């Protein structure tokens, strides 16, 4: 992605992008659940459905499959912008120390981020009712690629901050929420995966008791993931101001 491309879009739109991903994504998921509950209360009476289950129900599936691909497209665009912003930081602040390595890891973070966006769009279009196995595969692909993208991106960020040392404020490298979200995301992933894998195991005694935790961990997993975009907004602002010569 050529950095000059972003100059064709107003800088405020770029700054709005991560907020749209976070709040638009959360809103779409919650509306999907509300519509599913409104038209299919019997499903909720017998169980606590997951995001995938609510998104597969009639009426709710139309909302999910038409809104989430838009969010997924924005995620892909945001990763390109994040890639450029991080690349600028690497070239400006590392002074040749591990520069090529960090540039390479930044490209990996980008590729994993774009992959997660593609899988997100795919799992939104192919519901459990359409093809159960493919939806599960797409979900695995989304979660795994997102964990990897966050991990590589956070590693690069922490290495830059370490190389800058005490001059963080000088280079506007203040508090950044991304490492904390990455840790929370990985921890949440482990809880969710454990409950998903062993949901039929006697170890859990009665899965009905752990069902709220299981579904809750799925929602928090997704919500933490799309909040990562908003945590990137500080870097977006720094990069946008540098490219456009503005002071947002």
ZIUR-V569344 format. One record per residue. N is the residue number from 0. PHI is phi in radians with two decimals (none if undefined). Layout:
BEGIN
N&PHI  N&PHI
END
This chain:
BEGIN
0&none  1&-1.29  2&-0.98  3&-1.17  4&-1.09  5&-1.20  6&-1.27  7&-1.43  8&-2.05  9&-1.05  10&-1.00  11&-1.14  12&-1.18  13&-1.10  14&-1.28  15&-1.38  16&-0.92  17&-1.12  18&-1.17  19&-1.13  20&-1.05  21&-1.20  22&-1.33  23&-1.18  24&-1.15  25&-1.10  26&-1.08  27&-1.07  28&-1.19  29&-1.22  30&-1.13  31&-1.00  32&-1.17  33&-1.11  34&-1.12  35&-1.08  36&-1.19  37&-1.15  38&-1.66  39&-2.38  40&-1.09  41&-1.13  42&-1.16  43&-1.33  44&-1.24  45&-1.78  46&-2.81  47&-1.97  48&-1.19  49&-1.38  50&-1.06  51&-1.08  52&-1.17  53&-1.13  54&-1.29  55&-1.71  56&-1.44  57&-1.00  58&1.35  59&-1.18  60&-1.14  61&-1.13  62&-1.17  63&-1.09  64&-1.29  65&-1.74  66&-1.74  67&-1.12  68&-1.04  69&-1.15  70&-1.07  71&-1.08  72&-1.09  73&-1.14  74&-1.08  75&-1.08  76&-1.09  77&-1.10  78&-1.17  79&-1.13  80&-1.16  81&-1.09  82&-1.06  83&-1.15  84&-1.13  85&-1.22  86&-1.06  87&-1.09  88&-1.09  89&-1.07  90&-1.19  91&-1.50  92&-1.88  93&-1.50  94&0.92  95&1.51  96&-1.43  97&1.03  98&-1.05  99&-1.11  100&-1.12  101&-1.19  102&-1.11  103&-1.14  104&-1.14  105&-1.15  106&-1.17  107&-1.14  108&-1.03  109&-1.08  110&-1.09  111&-1.20  112&-1.13  113&-1.13  114&-1.05  115&-1.09  116&-1.14  117&-1.13  118&-1.14  119&-1.09  120&-1.11  121&-1.14  122&-1.23  123&-1.33  124&-1.41  125&-1.76  126&-1.49  127&-1.04  128&-1.26  129&-1.23  130&-2.79  131&-0.99  132&-1.12  133&-1.14  134&-1.08  135&-1.13  136&-1.09  137&-1.11  138&-1.13  139&-1.02  140&-1.06  141&-1.12  142&-1.14  143&-1.16  144&-1.16  145&-1.24  146&-1.01  147&-1.16  148&-1.11  149&-1.12  150&-1.10  151&-1.14  152&-1.10  153&-1.16  154&-1.05  155&-1.09  156&-1.03  157&-1.15  158&-1.16  159&-1.10  160&-1.09  161&-1.20  162&-1.19  163&-1.22  164&1.20  165&-1.28  166&-1.62  167&-1.06  168&-1.13  169&-1.01  170&-1.73  171&0.99  172&-1.91  173&-1.40  174&-1.04  175&-2.21  176&-1.39  177&-1.02  178&-1.06  179&-1.18  180&-1.15  181&-1.10  182&-1.10  183&-1.11  184&-1.16  185&-1.14  186&-1.07  187&-1.12  188&-1.08  189&-1.15  190&-1.11  191&-1.11  192&-1.15  193&-1.07  194&-1.16  195&-1.19  196&-1.22  197&-1.88  198&-1.12  199&-1.79  200&-1.46  201&-1.04  202&-1.00  203&-1.51  204&1.12  205&-2.42  206&-1.07  207&-1.06  208&-1.29  209&-1.67  210&-0.98  211&-1.03  212&-1.18  213&-1.07  214&-1.18  215&-1.09  216&-1.19  217&-1.16  218&-1.14  219&-1.15  220&-1.02  221&-1.21  222&-1.15  223&-1.10  224&-1.04  225&-1.43  226&-1.33  227&-0.99  228&-1.08  229&-1.17  230&-1.14  231&-1.41  232&-1.08  233&-1.08  234&-1.18  235&-1.02  236&-1.08  237&-1.05  238&-1.23  239&-1.07  240&-1.08  241&-1.23  242&-1.26  243&-1.60  244&1.23  245&-1.80  246&-2.47  247&-1.40
END
